[in-house]
Amino acid sequence: MNKVALVTGGVRRLGRQIAIYLASTGYDLAIIYNSSSPAELKKTGAILSAFGIKYKFYKCDLKDVKKISTTIDKAGKDFKKFDVVVNNSGVIKQVEFQSITPELFDSTIAVNLRAPLFVTQASVKYLKKAKEPVVINIASLGGLQNWSGFIPYSVSKTGLVKLTYLLARSLAPKIRVNAIAPGTIIIDGEEKGTPAKIDVKKIPLHKYGSPADIVSAVEFILQCSYLTGHVIPIDGGRLLNN
């Protein structure tokens, strides 16, 4: 029986790259999406089909906690267990402080922080059916640094960092929980939605990251069975500038 991974936001951008990696290593995939187009679904499906694994897409607005529970149970019924849950879905918007609205703040917190909590909560009964279950939260360097132009986003990702620590303690010893905090990651052909790039010379390694760098971190977390409760910055050393 194949291992199974549940990936939120797994149809486009970084989520798709993580899903492709997991498929390449033999994972069956339950992929949650919301706004991805039929064309994107078709594109991702074609890539995953080439690996000969089982996969299924589930449409769910992660701002709706009831829909989260229903969707997770559908996926759990279809796949029986989850070996890995990747909380990848996220929204980001650059906004000046005086222009922040309650609606923007609430929707950002709902997707970036509240959803990972309730996705994980609903997934626990399926994670416990796996031998060595793992939760991976995709946080952000914006949760570790002070990105004043992205206050709702940074607050949500800071919360996700703390949530990672708390879940790791709450779900031990059966379930490991870790997070990845990407810096500027460039996905060829999918630059739309990427935050404004800082001057590459301000990054100690003098280069931006790629999806392969994030995939390497996912691989490390999955392979290192003695790792839990940690947030791994994948940032070219940018955090050193704090």
N, C-alpha and C positions, 0 to 999 in steps of 0.2 A: 504493500500500500504506500503510495507516494506521500511525502510530506505536503502540508497545505499551508499556504500563506494568504492572509487577508490583507489587502493593501487599499487604503483609502486614497482617492485621487490618483488612481493607478493607470489612467488612460492617457494622460498627457505629461509632458515635461519630465521632471525628476521622478515622479511616481512611475511613469512608464519605463524609465531606465532601470529602476529598482525591480519592477515586475519582470522585465526582460531578463535581468540577471538571475532572479529566482527561478524563472522558467528554464533557463539554461542549465541550472543545477538540479532540475527534476521536480521542482515544486509544482503542484496544482495550485490554481490561483482563483480566489474570490476577490473581485475588483469592484470597489465602490466608486461611483462617479456621480456627478450632478449635472453640470452644464456642458460637458463635452459633446461635440457634434457627432452625428452619425458617421461622418467621414473619419473623425478621429477614432471612434469605436472600431470602424472597419479596419483602419490602418493598424491599430494595436492588436486587434484580433488576428490579422494576417501574420503579424510577427510572431505572436504567441503560438499560433497553430503549427508553425514550422518546428517547434520543439516537441510536438506530440504529447503535450500535457493537457489535462482537463482545465478549462477555465470558464468562468461565467461572470458577466457584468451585472451589477445591481445598482439601479438608480436610486439615490437617496439624498435628500436635502439634509445635510448634517446639522443644520440649525434647528431641526425638529427632533427632539430627544425621543419621542414616541416612534418616529420613523427609523431612528437608529436602532432601537431595540427590535423592531419588526424585521428590519433588513438583516441584522446580524443573525437572527434566528432562522431566516430563510437560508442564508449562507451556511449556517451550522447544520441545518437539516440536509442540505445538498452535499456538504463535504464531510460531515460527521465530527470533525475536529479541526483545530487550528494549531499548527506548530509555531507559526509566526504571525504576529499582528504588526503591521507597519502603519502608524498614524502619520500619514504624509500630507493629507489635504490641508490647504492653507490659503488665506487671502492676504494680500498686502496692498496698501495704498499710501503713497506719499501725501502728506497733508500738513499744512501749517497749523500750529496749536489753536489759533482762534477760529479755524475752519472745521475743527472736529465737531461732529454732530453726535447726539446720543445714538442715532440709528447706525452710524458707521462704527462707533465704538462697540456697541452691543453685537453687531453682526460679526465683527472681527474676533471678539472674545468667544462668540458662540462656535465659530468654525475652528479657530486656532487653539483654543484651550478647553472649552466645555465639551466639544465633540470627542477629542482624544480620551477624556475621562470616561464618558459614557460608552464610547466604542469599546474601550478596554473592559469596563464593568460588564457589559453585555457579552463580551467574548470569553470571560474567565471560565465559564462552564465548558466551553469547547477547548480552550487552552489546556485545561486540566486533564483532558483526554489524550494529550500528546505526551511523549516521553520527556522531552526537554524543551518546554515552551519558552518563547521569547517575545517580548514586546519591544519595538523600536519606535521611538518618537522622533520625528524630524523637527527639531527646534530651529534655531537660527543664531548666527552671531549677533543679530539684533536683540536677542534675549540676554546677551552677556555684555554688550556695549550699550552706550547711550545714544541711540539713533533718534535725535530730537525731531527729525522730519517725518518720523514714522511712529509716533507715540502709541496709537492703538495696537499696531503690529508688535512693537517692541514689548509693550506691557503683556500682550498675550503670549509671546514667546518666552518671556521671563517666567510667567506663570507655568508654562509647559516644562521649563527646566525644573522648577520646584515640584511640579506634579510627578516628574520622572523620579525624583528622589523619594517622594512619598509612596508612590506605587511600588518602587523597588523594595521598600521596607514592608509594605502591606502584603505584597504577594509572595515574598520569600517564605520558604525556601524553594517552592515548586516552580515559580515563574520568574525569570530574569527580566529586568526592565532597564533599558539604557536609551540614550538619546544621541543624536548627531546634530551638531550645530554648524551648518554650512556657512561659509563666507560667500563671496561672489562666485557663483557657478554659472558658466556659460554653456548652454545647450545649443549646438549648431542647428540653425533653422527654427529655433523656438525662443529667440531673444525677447519677444514680446512678453511683458510681465516681469522681466528681470529688473530689479532695482537699479537705479543709476549707478554706473560703475565708478568707484573711486579711482584716483590715479594709481596705476599699477605700481609706481615707484614707492607708494606708501605701504605696499605689502612686502614684508621682508624677502619673500621668495621671488618678487618681481614678476609674478604671473597670476592669472585668474585660475580658478579651479574648473574641473570638467566633471561630468557625471561619473566617469570612471573612478574619480577620487572618492565620491560618496559611496559608490558600489564597493570599493575596497573597505570602507569603514563598516558597511553592512556585513560584508564577509567576515571581517574581524570579530564583530560582535557575535555573530552566529557561531563562530568556531571557538571563541574563548569562553569556555563553560564556567570560568571562575570570575566572570565580569558581570557585575550588576550595580545599578545606582550611579552610573557615570554618564557624563555628557562630554562627547568628543568633538572639539572644534576642528573642522576641516576648512582652514582659512588662510593657508600660506604663511602663517605666523602673524596675521594681522592683529590678533588679540594681544600680542606683545606690545603694541603701541598704546595700550590703555595707561 
